[in-house]
């Protein structure tokens, strides 16, 4: 399920794999969780209840320590919001499971 408001988007879905600790190119640790966003009923015969896009939630700092314990199959809600673009910078998004 995807809900849009003035702040951004609320995504609702299920983790399709265990959370995994990774390291960014700049050497900072974060945790990645692949999330299948519930968007519609899956076709008959599918092993998923819902078919939807898979996105990777990236959790940083204190949130990463908590997110590391998310196992495959857990239901998650994630807020995605656009950060104000500064001149010369690309837009980014934060994910909150």
C-alpha positions in Angstrom: 0.0 0.0 0.0 1.3 3.5 -0.9 -0.3 6.6 0.7 0.8 10.1 -0.4 0.5 13.2 1.7 2.3 16.6 1.9 5.3 15.1 3.6 6.0 12.2 1.3 4.9 8.6 1.0 3.9 5.9 3.5 4.8 2.4 2.2 3.4 -0.7 3.7 4.8 -4.1 2.8 6.8 -7.2 3.9 10.5 -7.8 4.2 11.5 -10.3 1.4 14.9 -11.0 3.0 16.6 -10.6 6.4 18.1 -7.1 7.1 21.7 -6.9 6.1 24.5 -4.6 7.3 26.4 -2.9 4.5 29.1 -0.2 4.1 28.7 2.9 1.9 31.4 4.1 -0.4 32.3 6.7 2.2 32.9 3.9 4.8 29.7 4.5 6.9 27.7 1.4 8.0 24.0 1.2 7.3 21.4 -1.6 7.2 19.4 -2.5 4.0 16.0 -4.2 4.1 14.4 -5.2 0.8 10.7 -4.5 1.1 7.9 -5.7 -1.3 5.4 -2.9 -1.2 1.8 -4.2 -1.1 0.1 -2.5 -4.1 -2.4 -5.0 -5.5 -3.6 -8.6 -5.3 -1.2 -11.0 -6.8 -2.3 -13.2 -9.7 -3.6 -16.7 -9.0 -0.8 -19.2 -8.5 1.7 -16.6 -7.2 3.6 -17.4 -4.0 2.9 -13.8 -2.8 -0.3 -12.5 -1.5 0.3 -9.2 -3.1 2.3 -8.2 -6.2 4.3 -5.1 -5.8 7.6 -3.3 -6.4 10.6 -4.3 -4.2 12.4 -1.3 -2.8 15.5 -1.2 -0.5 15.0 0.6 2.8 18.3 2.1 4.0 18.6 2.7 7.7 21.4 4.8 9.2 22.8 5.6 12.7 20.8 4.4 15.7 18.0 3.2 13.5 20.4 0.8 11.7 21.1 -1.0 15.0 17.4 -1.6 15.6 16.7 -2.5 11.9 19.4 -5.2 11.9 17.0 -7.4 13.8 14.2 -7.4 11.1 13.8 -10.9 9.7 12.4 -12.0 6.4 8.6 -11.9 6.4 8.1 -9.0 8.9 5.5 -6.4 8.0 7.0 -2.9 7.8 5.8 0.7 7.3 8.3 3.1 5.8 8.0 6.9 5.4 9.8 8.3 2.4 10.1 12.1 2.3 11.9 14.4 -0.1 14.6 16.5 1.4 14.8 20.1 0.2 17.2 20.3 -2.8 20.1 22.6 -2.4 21.7 24.3 -5.3 24.1 21.8 -6.9 22.9 18.8 -5.0 20.8 15.9 -6.1 17.5 15.1 -4.3 17.7 12.3 -1.6 15.2 10.4 0.5 15.2 9.0 4.0 13.5 5.7 4.9 12.0 4.9 8.3 10.8 1.4 9.0 
